[in-house]
Amino acid sequence: QVQLVESGGGLVQPGGSLRLSCAASGFSFSRYAMSWFRRAPGKEREWVARITSTGGSTQYADSVKGRFTISRDNAKNTAYLQMNNLKPEDAAMYYCNANNYWGLGTQVTVSV
């Protein structure tokens, strides 16, 4: 059974940091690119970042470039999203995606 399980969300003040994890199982994780998306209340789902299967190349949305870093550990079947200098507009439910599968998401709240 394919599973993607996000974790690491929470409440953080503006300027703070969080590290999200996406643990994968049930498929050959190392064969697939991984992406992070987010959806804020009342807004469309937004692509955030992508990493190739080997981790050799990454891409970011302009809104997070320079603040977020996507990475992966294929030995652990896990992808990560390091989020620094968080802003209120980063608040959203964050989802990982691979092989056309989605996790249930982890909530990020940015507030004083």
C-alpha positions in Angstrom: 0.0 0.0 0.0 1.4 3.4 -1.1 1.7 5.9 1.7 3.1 9.4 2.0 3.0 10.8 5.5 3.9 14.4 6.2 5.0 15.6 9.6 6.8 18.6 11.2 4.2 21.3 10.9 3.2 23.5 13.7 2.9 27.1 14.9 5.8 29.4 14.4 6.4 33.1 14.7 7.3 35.2 11.6 10.9 34.8 10.9 11.0 31.3 12.4 11.8 27.9 10.9 10.3 24.6 10.5 11.4 21.3 8.9 8.8 19.2 7.2 9.2 15.5 6.5 7.5 13.2 4.1 7.9 9.5 4.8 7.1 7.3 1.8 6.3 3.6 1.7 4.8 1.1 -0.7 6.7 2.1 -3.8 10.2 2.6 -5.1 10.8 6.0 -3.6 14.2 6.5 -5.1 12.8 6.2 -8.6 10.5 9.2 -8.4 10.8 12.9 -8.2 9.2 14.5 -5.1 7.3 17.7 -4.8 5.8 19.8 -2.0 2.6 21.7 -2.5 0.6 23.9 -0.2 -3.0 25.1 0.1 -4.0 28.1 2.2 -7.7 28.6 3.2 -9.6 30.0 0.3 -6.8 29.7 -2.1 -5.8 27.3 -4.9 -3.2 24.6 -4.3 0.3 26.0 -5.0 3.4 24.2 -6.0 6.3 24.9 -3.7 9.3 22.9 -4.6 10.5 19.8 -6.5 13.5 17.5 -6.3 14.6 14.9 -8.8 14.8 11.2 -7.9 18.5 11.4 -7.2 18.3 14.7 -5.4 20.7 16.2 -8.0 18.3 19.0 -9.1 15.8 21.2 -7.3 13.3 23.8 -8.3 11.4 26.3 -6.2 8.4 28.6 -6.6 9.5 32.3 -6.7 7.6 32.9 -3.5 9.9 30.6 -1.4 13.1 30.8 -3.3 16.0 31.5 -1.0 14.0 30.6 2.1 13.0 27.0 1.6 15.2 24.0 0.8 14.0 20.7 -0.4 16.1 17.6 0.1 15.7 13.8 0.3 17.3 10.8 1.8 16.6 7.8 -0.4 18.0 5.4 2.2 15.3 6.5 4.6 12.6 6.9 1.9 12.0 10.4 3.2 11.9 13.9 1.7 12.2 17.1 3.6 11.3 20.8 3.3 13.4 23.1 5.4 11.5 26.4 5.7 13.4 29.4 7.0 12.3 33.0 7.5 8.7 32.0 7.5 6.1 34.7 6.7 2.4 34.8 7.5 1.7 34.1 3.8 3.4 30.8 4.2 0.7 29.5 6.5 -1.0 26.6 4.8 -1.5 22.9 4.7 1.6 21.4 3.2 1.4 18.2 1.1 4.0 16.0 -0.5 3.5 14.3 -3.8 5.3 11.5 -5.7 4.2 9.0 -8.3 0.8 10.7 -8.4 0.2 10.0 -4.8 -0.5 12.5 -2.1 -0.2 12.6 1.7 -2.8 13.9 4.0 -0.8 17.0 4.8 0.7 18.9 7.7 -0.5 22.2 8.9 1.9 25.2 9.1 0.7 28.3 11.0 2.8 31.5 11.0 1.6 34.0 13.6 2.8 36.1 16.5 
